[in-house]
Amino acid sequence: MSRTLRAFMVLLLLASCGGGSGYGTAPRNLDNACAILSERPEYARAFRAAERRWGVPVHVQMATIYQESKFISDARTPYRYSLGVIPMGRQSSAYGYSQALDATWDEYKRDNNRFAARRSDIHDAADFIGWYMAKSNEGLGISLADARSQYLAYHEGRTGFSRGSYNGKPWLLRVAGNVGARSATYQNQLLQCRGRRV
């Protein structure tokens, strides 16, 4: 076997392995919390661990991740284009399941001594969401179970939320309402499937 062919086969093998608990694709049924957790059991472990540590309910975490990345581990914002054709870089540094920005992710890693944390790892992303929402609860008094308000603070930042910057963004209010509704749907589904050990 030629050296080039061997190198190509090794490259294909490594590419197919993936890394950790990151997936490039979403679970099959994003409208059913039980199906998501059955298909990806490590998600259930990650969400429960974040809930134990930070108090943020599983359904709130799941609704946030659905809105931010549709459960795609390496999700990125679209490119910006000049003159409609020349790529000028990404719209922001948001990346991964949680779509955390670089600066906020770095703050999370420093605050929690988790310097190896990766935004494309579901365990780290869930912990990040728990940490961020716990800080919003502490600083702004937003209930950990209030997915709509937590999402507004998550999207706008705590300073933007406290200033009410979202009030001038009808589209964002609509999105936050969708996050709240999805969280309630996921909560009901999880209550029904709890006995099935998902």
N, C-alpha and C positions, 0 to 999 in steps of 0.2 A: 504494500500500500504506500502510495507516495506521501511524502511529508506534507504537502499542501492539502491533500485529501484528509489526512489524519487531523491536521489543524482545523480544517473546516468542520469535521465531525465533532471535535471537542467543543468548538465554538457553538455549534447547534445544541449540543447536550447542555452546556452551561446556560444558554439562553432559555432553554425549556424548563430549567429547574426553578427559576424565579428566586426570590429572596424572602426569607422570613414569612410573615403573614400578610404580605402585600399581594394584591391581585390587580392585574391590569384591566380586568373586566368586572362588571357588576354581577351580583347574584341574579338568578333568573327572574324571580318574582318580587319586585321592589314594593309592591302594594300589600304584601303580607309579612308581618314581622316574624311570625312563626316559621314561614318558609325560608326567610333570610337566615335565621339562626340555625335552622336545621341543615341548610346547605353549607353554612360556614360556622361550625361550632366554636371556632376560636373567637368569632365576633361576640358570642354570648359570654365567653370567659372575660374578654376585654371590657365589655359593657358592665358586667357585674362587678369586676374589680374597681372600675372607675366609680360606680355607684357606692360601693363600700367605702372607698377612700374620700370621695368628695360629696356624696349625698345626692348627686344628680341622677334622676330616674333613667332607667334604660331607654324608655320610649322617647324621652327628651333628647338623649344623645343620638338615637337612631334617626329621629326626624331632622335633627340638625345636619347629620352626615348626609342624609338623603338630599337635602336642599343644597348643601355645599358641593358634593361630588358625585351624587348618585351611587355611592359606595365604590367608586373607582379609586384605587390606591394612589395612582400617579396622575390624578387629574390636575390640569393646569388651566390658567385663564387663557383666552384666545390671544392671538397676536394682534397688535395694532399695525395698521398699514398707512403708509403715506401715498397719496395719489391713488389709493385703492389697490396698489400692487406691490409696493416696496415694504417688506416687513421691517418694523421698527421696534421689535421686542414685544414682550408680553405686556398685557394690561396692568398686571401687578405681580408681586412675588408669591402670591397665594399658590399653595401646592398641597397635594395629598388629600387624604380622606377629609380632613378638617378645613382645608383651604386656608391654613394659618399663614400669615405673612411672615417674612423672614425675621423682622424685628420682634414680633410677638412670640414667635417660636423660640428665638434666642432668650427672651425674657423667661419663658416657661422653663427652658433647660437650666438656666442659672438658678431660678427660684427653687427648683426641685432636684438640683444636682444630677440631672439626667442628660449628660452631655453626649451620650450615644443615641439619644432618642431620634427617631426618624418619622417624618410626616406620612410616609407611605406604609407604616406599620400600624395596624388597627389598634394594638394595645397602647402605643404611644399617642395616637390620635384621640382615642377615647379618654385617656388620662388628661390630655391637653384640654379637651372640651370640659371635662369635669373641673379642672383647675380654673379655667377661665370663668365658667359659670359660678363657681363657688366664690370667686373674687367679686363678681357682679352682685351676688347675693349679699356678701359682706359690705361692699362699698355703696351699693345702690338700693339694697333691700328687696331685690327682685327674688321672688320665690323660685326655688330650684325646680319646681314642677310647672312653672309658667313658661312653657316653650315659646310662646309668642314674644313676650317681653325679653326673655333671655336671648332670643334670636336677634331682636332689634339691637340689644347691647353688644352682641357678638359681631354683628355686621357693622355697626356704626362706631364701635369702641365705647368704652364706658363714659368718656368725656362727651362724645357726640350724643350718646343716649341721655345723659343728664341735661344737656342743652336742648333736647327735643329735636335734633337735626332730622330725624326720620319723619317728622310731621310735614315737611316740605317734599316728601317723596311718596306719592300715592302708590307707585309700583312696589316700593319696599313694604309699605303697610299691607298691601295685598299678599306679598310673598310671606311676610311674618304671620299673617292670618292662615295661610296654607300650612306653614310649619306647625302652628298650633293645632290645626285640624288633623294633620297627619300624626302628630304626637298622640292625640286623643284616640285616633283609630288604632295606632300601634299599641297603645295601652290596653284597649279592649281586646285586641287580638292576643296579646301576651297573657292576659288574665285567663282567656279561654284555653290556651295551649300550655299553661304552666305545668299541668299534670303530665304532659307528654315529654317532660325533661328536655326541653330545647335550650 
